[in-house]
Amino acid sequence: MEQRIVRMSKKRWAKRLLPFYLLTFLLFMTSCFGSKMMSASGGEVTGTGGRAFTEPTPYGMVLVKRGHLKMGVEKQDSLWGKKTPLRDISVDGFWMDETEVTNSKYRQFVNYVRDSILRERLSEFDETYKTVKTDKDGEEIGMVLNWKKPLPRRPNEDEQEIIDGMYVTNPVTGDKMLDYRQLNYRYEIYDYASAALRRNRLNPQERNLNTDVTVDPNEQVWISKDTAYVDDEGRIVRETINRQLTGPWDFLNTYIVNVFPDTTCWVNDFPNADNEMYLRYYFSNPAYNDYPVVGVTWEQANAFCAWRTEYLLKGLGPAARYVQRYRLPTEAEWEFAARGKDQNEFPWDNEDVASGKGCFYANFKPDDGNYTKDGNLITSRVGIYAANTNGLYDMAGNVAEWTSTIYTEAGVEAMNDINPQLKYNAAPEDPYRLKKKSVRGGSWKDPESYIRSAWRTSEYQNQPRSYIGFRCVRSLANSTSEKTKVKKGKK
């Protein structure tokens, strides 16, 4: 009798607990598959849920919101009588360095390359200079440098020999100097745009959407990619090779760049001037830490962007997959950012280059030969002049700046009117004229006409100059978060 009562009691409690079990199950399913699960029970499509990624402000950068500008010079240039193309274009929002990259920031890059080479060589004698790299599932995928292990303060004989191998002796003074020829940085860039082209699809059936066309399954697709290596004599050999498409890895481009800036640019740019002091101290002396780095080629600027991306992604964790890489600005992005929110001719809000009190708005050459009229002889510390309305400093003068855009006389006329870009990574065997890149902003040595936001100049991608630097940009991870005001017309 007691057993029967117990069995009846269990059945009764099971009936009472059934709704609770069902509710718990539904809550579990909701937490696993999103809150939209419950509202879809009526058979209506309501969409899926998810958590949006909120991108934090990158250090030292400001947000340039998307917008429109008339790119180019609206008035014919009074100095040279030269007409420049003019066109309405629109650009998406992006992050931009508020100042030009300084000597101290670029020196951090150089030191990183130096220390990575030392760790790689020291690991041949001490395995602890490397550590195991694992994927998200904990599976071992290779070995990487162990940056937590400090370099030896009291090196043994083998370690000292490796360290000494990084230096050369000045034959005149006997001083030890870092051998800049060894400071090579290797990086890889995946060309997502080329990989996405329909003609480059791995499946031949997907290359042509015209169903009237008979697709040849054996059709060969040829692509070009950049690759590089160091030969037996320590020279960097860069090649652009053409090869048959075999898989997704064919779109991975490899570059090796010597990263040390050319400090001799100060005497090569001005052969009849006594600029030896800048040659010896401008990059190495801490007194110039906050001055813009110069003597950096377009190729070295791109290498810095790649290293800065690698350096950032190491500390982001899972959020890294949303963050866009650092890069040089396009010519259109640079001009849009320089003009400010009111799209002025100069980064400031009037056509004069100095205030009524005679204070100049930028570091340039106000008069023939009088470089000091604006208070500076050569470059100046970044950020000492007022920022434009986008919060960007030195968008006119100080140093001109590399862009990612190839230089053509047609300029914006040859570009799209949305996020325009003309890009070409010239190979060593290409004609030298194809290696011209667009340079913007004018510099400390340029007259007033050259520091206008729309003025275009050029330089060869492998040519370092004492008056050209750069700054980085980063596309927004979520450009839809921008609030754009739409002006409604009157009916």
N, C-alpha and C positions, 0 to 999 in steps of 0.2 A: 504493500500500500504506500509506504514511504517512498519507494523507488518510483512508483507511478506518479506521485505528486511532484517529485523532483523532475521527472521527464516532462510533465505538463508545464512546470514552471519554466524550464529551459526553452520550450517551444514558445511560451508566452513572451519571454524576454527577447527571444530572437525576432518575433514579429515587431516588438516595440523598438528594437535597435536597428531594424532594416532601414527606416528613413535616415537614421544617423549615418549608417554605412554609405548609403547612396550620396548623401550630402558631402561626406568626406571624400568620396571618389571624385565627385564633380569638382570640388575645390582643388584636388590634386591635379586633375586634368587641366583646370584653368591655369594653375600656376606653371604647368609644364608647357602649355601651348598658347598662352596669351589670353588676355581678358576678352577678346572678341569671340571666344569659343561659345560663351553663354548666349550672346545675342544672335548667333547664327542658327539657333534651333528652329526658327520659323522658315528655314529654307531660303532666306535671302542672303546674297553675297554682301558682306560688310567689310571685307578687307582684313588683313592681318595686322597685329600690333607689333611693337618693338620699342626699344629705347634708343633715342637719337644720341649721337656722339656730340658732346659739347667740347669744342676745341679751345683750349686755354690760349691766352695771348703769348706768342713766343717771346722769349727774352730779347729786349732791344729792338723789337719790331713794332710797327704800327699798322693798323688796318686801313687799307685804301679801298673804299667801297666801290662797287661796280657803277659804271656810268658811261657817258658819251662825251666825245670831243670832236672838234674839227682838227684833225691831225695835219700839221704842216704850217707853213707861214702864209697868212692871209694877204699880207702886203708884200710887194716886191722888195727884195733886200736893197737898201739904199747904198750899202758899201760896195757890193760886188755886182749889183744888178741881176742877181741870179734868182730865177723862179724855182720854187720848190713845190712838189705835188701837195695838193690839199684834198682831204676826203673826210666825210663823216664816218666815224667808226665807234664801236661799242666794245667795252672790255668788262670782264667779270672781276669780282673783288679778289684781293690778294693781300698777303702780309708783305711788308717791305722793311728792310733795315732803316732805322731812323737816321743813321749816319753811314758814311762810307766805312768799309772794313779797315781797321786800324793796324798799325805795325804790331801792336801787342797781340791782337787776335790772330793775325796771320802767323806771328812767331809761335803761337801755341800749336798751330798746324805743323809748322816746320819741326818743332820739338817732338810732336807726336810721331812724325815719320822717322826722325832720328832714333827715338827710344824704341819704336817697334822693330827697327832693323837690329838694334842692339839685342833686344829680347829674343829675336829669331835666331841670331847667331849664338847667344849664350845658351839657348835651349839645347844646342848640340852637346854641351857638357853638363847641363843641369836640366833635367826633364821638368822640374817644377816651374820653369818659365812658361810652360804651356799647361792648359787645362782642357778637360773633356767638354765638348759642346754637345748638348742634347736638344731634341725637339720637344714639342709640347707634351708628347706622350712619354717623355723620359728616355727615349731611345738615343743611343750614342750615334752622332752623325759626323764626328771628326774632332780635331784638336784645334784650339785657338790660343792666342797669346794670353798669358795670365797677368793682367795688369795690377792685380792685388800684390804681387810679389815685387818688392822694391829692387831697384838696380843696386849692385854691390857698392858699398861705401869703401870697403877695404878689399879690393879685388885680389884674387890669387894670381899666380903667374899666367895661367891660361886666360882668365877673365881680363887681365890687364892687356894682354896681347890683342884680344878682340876689341877692346875699347880704343887702344892706340890705332887700330886699323881704320877707325872712323876719322882720323885726323891726318893732316899733312903738315910738313915743316916748311915755313917760309924760308926760301934759300938765301934771302938777304938778311932778315932780322933774326932768323932762327926760332921765331915764335911758332907755336902749334896752332893750326887753324882747322876748323871743321871742314872736311872734304865735301863740299856741296854737291859734287858730281855723284855721290852715292845716295843722295836723298831723293830716291825715286818712290813715288806713290802709285800703287796699282789699284784700280777700281773698275767696277763693272756697272753698266747701265743697260737695263732691259728696254728695248724699243717697243713699247706697247702699241704705239700708233701703227707701225709697220706690221706687227703681228695681227692687228685687227683688220687690215685691208682684206677685202673679199678675194682679191687675186692671190693672196698668200694663204688661203685656207688649206689645211692639210688634206681635207676630203675634196677631191676634184668635183664632186657633185654640187658643192656649195659655192664654187667660184663663179658660176654664171646662173642667174635666176631666170633666164629666158628658157622656157621649157621647149621652145622650138629648136634649140641648139643641141646637137648631139655632143655630149661631153666625152672627151677622150680620157679614160681612166689612167693612161700612162703619160699624160701630159707632164712635162718637166717645167717646174717653176724655179727661176733663178733669183737670188737675192744678193745683196751686198752687205757686208758687216765689217766693223772695225775690230782689229785685233792688234796686239802688241807683245813684244818680248824683249829681253835684254840678251844681247849676243855675248860671245865668249870674251870680248874685249870691253865689256861693260857699257856698250852703247845701246840706247833705246832704239828699237826698230819697230816702227808702226806701219801697218799695212791695212789697206781696204781690199778685202778679197771678195770675189764673186764665186758663189757656190750654189749647188742645187739644194732646194729646200728639202730637208729631211725630218725636221721636228721643231718643237717650240724653242729649243735652246739655240737655234740658229739666229735668234733675234737678240741674243745677249752680246753686247759689245764690250770689249776689253780695252782699257787705256792704261798706259804707264807714263807718268809725267814727272820730270824733275821739278821739285816744288820751290827751290830756293830762289828768291827774287834776284833779278839782275841789278846789283848795286852799281855796276859800271854805267848804267844808263845816264847818270848825272854828268859824266864826261863825254859820253858818246852823243848825247842830244845837244850838248853845248861845247863843241870842240875848242873854241877860242875863249873859254871862260875858266876861271879857277874855282872849280866845284869839287876839289878833292875831298874836302871835309865831309860833304854829303855822301860821297862814295864810301867813305870809311865808317861813318857814324849814323847815318839817317835810319837805317834799319836796325842796327844793333844797340844803339845808345838808348837807355830807358827814358831819356829826356824827350824822345820822339815817340813814346808809347802811344799817345792819343792822336798822332798825326796819321793821315791816310797812307796805307801801304802803296808803294809805286814800284815800277820795275817788274810788274807781274803781267804775264801774257794772258791772252784770252784762254789759252789752254790751261794755264795754272789757276785762273779764276774758277774754271769749271771743276778742276780737281778739288779746290777748296770747298765748293758747294757739295761735292760728293762726300768728302770727309765729314763735313758738318752734318750731313744727313745721317751718315753712319754713327757719328758721335751721339746724335740725338736719339736715334732709335734704340740704342743700347739701354737707355734709361726709361723707356716708355712702357715696356711690357706689352700686354695685349692691345692697348690702344694704338700701338705703332702701325697697325694695318690701315688705319684711317688717315694718318698724317701724310701729307704730300711732301715730296723731297724739296730741298733747297735747290735753287737754280739762279741763273742770271735772268734779269727781266727782259722781256721782249722790248723792241723799240717802241711799240705802241704803249705798253704798260709804263715804260719810263716817262714818256712825254705826258701821259695822262696824270701820273703821280706828281710830276714836277710842276705842272700848271696850277695845281691846287684846286680847291672846290669850285672856284669861280672861273677856272680855265684861263688864267691871265697869260700875257706874253712872257713874263718873268715869274719866278716862284713867289714874288711879292705882289702887292695889289696896285702898283702903279708902273708907269713906263720909265721912270727914272731909276738910276742905279745907286743913288745916294739920297739921304734925307735932306731936308732944308738946312739942317745943321752941319751938313757935310759928312755924315756918317754913312759909309758904304754898306750895302746890303749883302755883299759877297766878296770873296777873295779872287780878284782877277787883275788885269793890267789896265788901269784907268787911262794912262797916257803912254805915249811912245817912250819906252825905256824907263818910265817911273813906276817900278813895281811896288814901291813902298808907300804910294799915295793912299792905299787902302789899309795901311798898317802892317802889311806883311811883305816879305821879300820872295819867299817860295811858298810852299804849302803852309797851312795853318792848322792848329788843333781843330778836330771835328767839333761841330756844334757850337762854335762861338758866335756865329751869326744867327739871327732869328729863324725859326722854322717856318715853313709855308703852312697853309691852312690844313694840309694833311698831316702835319706834325713831322715833316721830313726836313732834315738839315742839309745844307750844302748841295742842293739840287742845281745850283748854278755856281760855277767857279770851284776853287780849291783843287780838285782833280776831275778831269773828264772820266766817264765811266763806261765800262764795257757793257754791251747788251748781247743777247743771244742771237740777234738777227743778222743775217748776211747783208752786206751793203750793196745796194744797187742804185743806179741813177733814178730808176722808176719809183723807188721807195714804196709808199703806201698804195700807189696806183696798182702795184702788182700783188697786193695783199687782199685777203678777205676783209669784209667790213665788220666781222665779229671775231674778237680775240685774234687779230691778225698776227701772222708770224711767217717769216721766210727763213728757213733753217737749212744749213748745209755744212756738214762736217767735212771740210776739204781734206783729202788724202795727201800725203807727201808728194805723190807723183802728179797731182792736179796742177794746172797752170796757177801761177802765183796770184793772178787777179781774182781767182775764186776764193782766196783766203782772206778777203777783206770783210771785217765785221763793223757794224755800226757802233759809233762812239757818241755819247751824248753829254751835254752839260757844260762843256768848256772847262778851262782850268785856270790856275794861277798865272799862266803865261799868256792867256788869250785876251783879246780886246772885247769890248762890250757886245759887239754883234754876235760873237761866238757863244756867249753864255745864255742866250735866249733858249727857252724850253723847246722850241721847234727846230733849232738849228742842228743840222746833221753833218757829222764828220765821220771819218773811217780810219781804221788801222788794220794792218795784217795780223792775223791771229797768233803768230809766233814772235811778234815784235814787242819787246818791253819798252816802256817809256817812263820818264821821270814825271810825267804830268797825266798819266792814266791810272786809275784805280778801279774799284768796283764796289757794288753792294749786292746783297742777295735778296731774293723774293721767294715766297712760298704760296702756292695756290691754296685757297680755302678748302678745308676738308668738307665743309658743309656750307656752300654759298647760298643755299635757300634760306639761311637764318638771317640774311641781310634784310633790312627793312627799306624798301624803295618807295619814295613818295611819287605818286602818279598825279600829274596835273590834269584836271578835267577841263576840257574846253567848254565855252559857253554855247548853248544851242540857240 
